[in-house]
Amino acid sequence: MRGVRPTRTFALWLMLGLAVPAAAPALSQEAAIGRTVESLLEFAKDRNPEYAAMQAEADAAAERVTPAGALPDPKFRMELRDITKFGDQNPTLSPSRVGSTRYLLSQDIPWFGKRDLKREVAELEGESAKGRALGTWSDIAARIKTTYAQWYYVHRNERLTREILDLMRRLEKIAQARYSGGLVALQDVIRAQVEQTRLRSELVTLETEQHHLHTRLNALLARPAEAPLAEPERLRPLPAPARLDYATLEERIRARNPLLASDLSKIKAAEKSRELAYRNRYPDFTIGAGPIQYQSAIKEWELMVEMNIPLQQSSRRSQERESEAMLAAARSRREASTNQVLAELAENLAGIDGARRIEALATDDLLPEAELTFKAALAGYENGKLDFATLLDAQRQIRQARQEQIKAQAEGQARLADIERLLGEDL
């Protein structure tokens, strides 16, 4: 028995050793998401509970098609007649001892075309549910893209702030050296230290904002709030201006927007419901057949036809007016949705064009000019020709130019996300 324990212990360690390498790649792969927005979208599409719920509702709506067009279940009836045989015997429930037993198998049959209309209404409602599910995913994807762009902006802004903080430390050393030589007042050193304190305070704010965005992304991914995410590395390139033509995108939105498609299905369903309401003016039928048993023998057969008489005209007219009103509401709702979607398209196209121009100005003009100004101010301060306040102002101009550059990039991504949400697909 003593020799068995080491063997079992070795086997246990071997199993653990084999299990850990297998689990590590999965953990590292999940922790690696976040470098690009594509990784977040791929992860969220399979796990977001809101989208999963809408998909389940769409599947449930699709399953209503078959029952909507099916015939009702047939009915079976059995009647025991004269269970006392004119008082000659005690009451009995035996078919062979009563006066007669009537059996009837019947089937309800709606008026011609009603079943087809009900099935078509269910199919259109299923298509509308699919459109709502796709619209939900488009909205979730847009939120992920926008949040990722904000996260990228805050992350890059934090990195920039740390770079400026390092620069301020170097400027403080220059000020201290000049102060030690009696070339400047102590106020320059204090200003450098105050500026560093202000930058550290901004870093705290940026770290807090990053945490909020991190938590928001994990919520969209259906992950724990503190689950790790890789640092954002890059943003998607913006489409060329030729691909952002309003007329072309308007046509694509009218054809592919999930919510407009859902509204169109609702209109068609309302038209079919109206037609069904008018079809209810006609009666439905019930047909049946069955034998009649006397003692132990079948001696008679009968056929039966039954129909309802549509006499409640006021009720039917109200149902018809209701269907007309529902159809008008569906048409007005789609028109309002179309106007809203196209207005958002125009707004976002203008926003993405403005972001692109601001980024170009910051990159090509503002940032080079600010860098030249800072170099000139630094040289002037070292030569005693400029004061420290001018040097600080030049440093702030560089930071402001870089912030505007990053902010314009994030704004362009947010506008692109909204346009893709309206399209229901990526550009």
Helices and strands as residue ranges (DSSP letters): H 4-31, H 37-47, H 49-62, H 65-69, E 75-81, E 100-109, H 114-180, H 186-220, G 241-244, H 246-256, H 258-279, E 285-294, E 297-307, H 313-361, I 362-366, H 367-382, H 388-423
